[in-house]
């Protein structure tokens, strides 16, 4: 009897350990998913929603890229390029969370972010401008810590307008964002002065009443 009780106890301990490990694994998976996808979209999937689709009449988008990246990367090793991009992306990921904007994705040296989708907010323009300015501020410090970069600089463009978005696929899920607002934001990024942020008139109109920025009436360049 004593032997049977001991065996039962050992089995129970093993079940408890496996349950604990499974719980830890599930928590780690949830944490990973929350860094990859909007929390509200994940909650809807968990609730059994078959398709996650969102629309927003007013949302703000920012695009940033490294000025002269093609020429810069041509003089560096692939490892040095990846290390620089990884450092930038990690810093901007943290800044995005702090500024309450969502990263859509990175495309090479470009960082694409959105505010107001899937979670609508009246502060989408202010948040996206905060994030754009924060990107420029962070780069100053990162350049100081990484002199081998040679003083890289960003251009950032912002625009506000209607967007649609949703979760696509069944493997390697991604929350994608669609609409002309993206294209206009990218056009502003391409026209932005190097080292600055260029916001559209729509973004200026929504953000400037907050009193946090000065906007040049000529080129709509954002100044903190």
C-alpha positions as CSV (number, residue, x, y, z in Angstrom):
1,X,0.0,0.0,0.0
2,X,2.8,2.3,0.9
3,X,4.5,1.7,-2.5
4,X,1.2,2.4,-4.3
5,X,0.7,5.6,-2.4
6,X,4.3,6.7,-3.2
7,X,3.7,6.0,-6.9
8,X,0.5,7.9,-6.9
9,X,2.2,10.8,-5.2
10,X,5.0,10.8,-7.8
11,X,2.5,10.8,-10.6
12,X,0.6,13.6,-9.0
13,X,3.8,15.7,-8.7
14,X,4.6,15.0,-12.4
15,X,1.1,16.1,-13.4
16,X,1.5,19.3,-11.4
17,X,4.9,20.0,-12.9
18,X,3.7,19.4,-16.4
19,X,0.6,21.6,-15.8
20,X,2.8,24.4,-14.5
21,X,5.1,24.1,-17.5
22,X,2.2,24.1,-19.9
23,X,0.8,27.2,-18.2
24,X,4.2,29.0,-18.4
25,X,4.4,28.0,-22.1
26,X,0.9,29.3,-22.8
27,X,1.7,32.6,-21.0
28,X,4.9,33.0,-23.1
29,X,3.0,32.3,-26.3
30,X,0.3,34.9,-25.3
31,X,3.0,37.5,-24.6
32,X,4.7,36.8,-27.9
33,X,1.4,37.2,-29.8
34,X,0.6,40.5,-28.0
35,X,3.9,41.9,-29.3
36,X,3.0,40.8,-32.8
37,X,-0.7,41.7,-33.1
38,X,-3.1,44.3,-31.7
39,X,-4.5,43.1,-28.3
40,X,-8.1,43.9,-29.2
41,X,-7.8,41.8,-32.4
42,X,-6.4,38.9,-30.4
43,X,-9.2,39.1,-27.9
44,X,-11.8,38.9,-30.7
45,X,-10.0,35.8,-32.1
46,X,-10.0,34.2,-28.7
47,X,-13.8,35.0,-28.4
48,X,-14.4,33.0,-31.6
49,X,-14.7,35.8,-34.1
50,X,-14.0,34.1,-37.5
51,X,-12.8,37.2,-39.3
52,X,-11.3,40.3,-37.8
53,X,-12.0,43.3,-39.9
54,X,-12.0,47.0,-38.9
55,X,-12.7,50.4,-40.5
56,X,-11.8,53.9,-39.2
57,X,-12.9,57.1,-40.7
58,X,-10.0,58.9,-39.0
59,X,-6.7,57.2,-38.2
60,X,-3.1,58.4,-38.5
61,X,-0.2,56.8,-40.2
62,X,3.5,57.4,-40.1
63,X,6.3,56.2,-42.3
64,X,10.0,56.6,-41.6
65,X,13.1,55.6,-43.4
66,X,16.8,56.1,-43.2
67,X,18.0,58.8,-45.6
68,X,20.5,57.5,-48.1
69,X,20.1,54.0,-46.8
70,X,21.0,52.3,-50.2
71,X,24.3,54.2,-50.4
72,X,25.0,53.7,-46.6
73,X,24.4,49.9,-46.7
74,X,26.6,49.5,-49.8
75,X,29.6,50.5,-47.7
76,X,28.8,48.2,-44.8
77,X,28.8,44.4,-44.3
78,X,25.4,42.6,-44.2
79,X,26.0,41.9,-40.5
80,X,26.5,45.6,-39.8
81,X,23.4,46.6,-41.7
82,X,21.2,44.0,-39.8
83,X,22.7,45.1,-36.4
84,X,21.9,48.7,-37.1
85,X,18.3,47.9,-38.3
86,X,17.8,45.6,-35.3
87,X,18.9,48.3,-32.9
88,X,16.7,50.9,-34.5
89,X,13.6,48.6,-34.6
90,X,13.9,47.6,-31.0
91,X,14.1,51.2,-29.9
92,X,11.1,52.2,-32.0
93,X,9.1,49.2,-30.9
94,X,9.4,50.5,-27.3
95,X,8.7,54.0,-28.3
96,X,5.5,52.9,-30.2
97,X,4.1,51.3,-27.1
98,X,5.0,54.3,-25.0
99,X,3.3,56.6,-27.5
100,X,0.3,54.3,-27.8
101,X,0.7,53.7,-31.5
102,X,0.9,50.3,-33.2
103,X,3.6,49.1,-35.5
104,X,2.2,47.8,-38.7
105,X,5.5,46.3,-39.9
106,X,9.1,47.1,-40.9
107,X,10.0,47.0,-44.6
108,X,13.8,47.1,-44.8
109,X,14.8,50.4,-43.3
110,X,11.2,51.7,-43.2
111,X,9.1,51.7,-40.0
112,X,5.3,51.8,-40.6
113,X,3.0,52.8,-37.6
114,X,-0.6,53.6,-37.1
115,X,-2.8,55.2,-34.5
116,X,-6.6,54.9,-34.4
117,X,-6.9,51.4,-35.9
118,X,-8.0,48.9,-34.7
119,X,-8.7,50.9,-31.5
120,X,-10.2,54.3,-32.4
121,X,-9.1,57.4,-30.6
122,X,-9.6,61.1,-30.9
123,X,-5.8,61.5,-30.2
124,X,-4.6,59.6,-33.2
125,X,-2.9,62.6,-34.8
126,X,-1.2,63.7,-31.6
127,X,0.0,60.2,-30.8
128,X,1.4,59.7,-34.3
129,X,3.2,63.1,-34.1
130,X,4.5,62.2,-30.6
131,X,5.9,59.0,-32.0
132,X,7.5,60.6,-35.1
133,X,9.3,63.2,-32.9
134,X,10.3,60.5,-30.5
135,X,11.9,58.5,-33.3
136,X,14.0,61.5,-34.2
137,X,15.0,62.1,-30.6
138,X,16.0,58.5,-30.1
139,X,18.2,58.5,-33.2
140,X,20.3,61.3,-31.8
141,X,21.2,59.1,-28.8
142,X,21.6,56.0,-30.8
143,X,24.1,57.8,-33.2
144,X,26.1,58.9,-30.2
145,X,26.3,55.3,-28.9
146,X,27.1,53.9,-32.4
147,X,29.7,56.2,-34.1
148,X,30.3,53.4,-36.6
149,X,26.9,54.3,-38.1
150,X,28.4,57.6,-39.4
151,X,25.5,59.7,-38.2
152,X,22.5,58.3,-40.0
153,X,19.4,60.4,-40.3
154,X,15.6,59.8,-40.7
155,X,12.8,61.2,-42.8
156,X,9.3,60.8,-41.3
157,X,6.0,61.5,-42.9
158,X,2.5,61.5,-41.3
159,X,-1.0,61.6,-42.7
160,X,-4.5,61.2,-41.3
161,X,-7.6,59.8,-43.0
162,X,-9.7,56.7,-43.5
163,X,-8.2,53.2,-43.1
164,X,-9.3,49.6,-43.1
165,X,-7.5,46.8,-41.5
166,X,-7.8,43.1,-40.5
167,X,-6.0,39.9,-39.6
168,X,-4.9,38.0,-42.7
169,X,-4.0,34.4,-43.1
170,X,-4.0,31.3,-40.8
171,X,-0.3,30.9,-40.5
172,X,2.1,33.7,-39.4
173,X,-0.9,36.0,-38.8
174,X,-0.4,39.6,-39.6
175,X,-2.7,42.6,-39.0
176,X,-2.6,44.5,-42.3
177,X,-3.7,48.1,-42.9
178,X,-5.0,49.4,-46.2
179,X,-6.1,52.7,-47.7
180,X,-4.9,55.7,-49.6
181,X,-3.9,57.2,-46.2
182,X,-0.9,55.0,-46.3
183,X,0.2,56.1,-49.7
184,X,-0.1,59.8,-48.7
185,X,1.9,59.3,-45.5
186,X,4.6,57.6,-47.5
187,X,4.7,60.5,-50.0
188,X,5.1,62.9,-47.1
189,X,8.0,60.8,-45.8
190,X,9.7,60.9,-49.2
191,X,9.3,64.7,-49.2
192,X,10.3,65.3,-45.6
193,X,13.5,67.2,-44.9
194,X,16.3,64.9,-43.7
195,X,16.2,64.7,-39.9
196,X,12.7,66.1,-39.7
197,X,9.0,65.1,-39.7
198,X,6.6,66.2,-42.4
199,X,2.9,66.1,-41.5
200,X,-0.1,66.5,-43.8
201,X,-2.6,69.3,-43.4
202,X,-5.1,66.8,-42.1
203,X,-2.8,65.7,-39.4
204,X,-1.8,69.3,-38.5
205,X,-5.5,70.3,-38.1
206,X,-6.1,67.5,-35.7
207,X,-2.9,67.7,-33.7
208,X,-2.2,71.4,-33.4
209,X,-5.2,72.2,-31.0
210,X,-3.4,70.0,-28.4
211,X,-0.9,72.9,-28.2
212,X,2.1,70.5,-28.2
213,X,3.6,71.5,-31.6
214,X,4.5,74.3,-33.8
215,X,3.6,73.7,-37.5
216,X,5.2,75.7,-40.2
217,X,2.5,76.8,-42.6
218,X,4.8,76.4,-45.5
219,X,5.9,72.8,-45.3
220,X,3.9,71.5,-42.3
221,X,7.1,70.4,-40.7
222,X,6.5,69.2,-37.1
223,X,8.5,70.7,-34.3
224,X,8.3,69.5,-30.8
